[in-house]
Amino acid sequence: MKFTLTTLALTLASMGTGALAAPSAAKSMMVSNTQWTITSLKRVCNAADTKCTWTFGIDTPSKSADCTYVVNGSEVNGGPSNCGDFTITSGWSGQFGPDAGFTTLSVVDNVARQIVWPAYTDKQLDGGKVVKPDQSYTPAALP
């Protein structure tokens, strides 16, 4: 019996050591001291809401691009679409209710392997007006 209790105690002690190991350090994937600005963005949809054309600029510290991105309506997911060194995709969500929809773009710099996720509410995009002010985002590094 004494041997069994000693063995059990040693087994439990060794199991606890692994559980108490210090966690490994996390690595931030955000790119330091960098902002991308999405400029003069607007979305114009046809009357049937079967085609929406987005136009906008992408300004990074090292390059810029003027993009046209076409999707099959205002409440849809879209892409991929290429714009210079960038690839654009999008997803629409109505998760906050019928009057609180929004679209999140994914803008990937394929050369620098960085990404931003600009997001715009349906209210910002209504009427095909340019969104003001321009919005800036910190990119994340892709692994």
C-alpha angles and dihedrals in degrees: 000000000000090000091051094051092047091049091048092049092050092047093051092046092053092048091052092054092065092047091054097050114127113260117250116256116266119235118221111228093197115112109241121241094355132123131180118203124208104211134202093351119182137160120210118190129191120245093261091050091232096119131035124182118204120198123186146134128244115211119187127166091260106033147003136210138188110222138196114194123183126198134175098254142330099278099048142096115247148185162350096213127161125229111177108296090348133088119205128203130162143197129198122211133190094179094125095054141283095296096042105063121145141180124224118201124204111213113188125188099211093195099047091034093228132133140198129189109213113188130198131185121233087244091058090051100042117117096018093270122152111261110244132231103031111245126232129204137188110237125230122221115243114229 
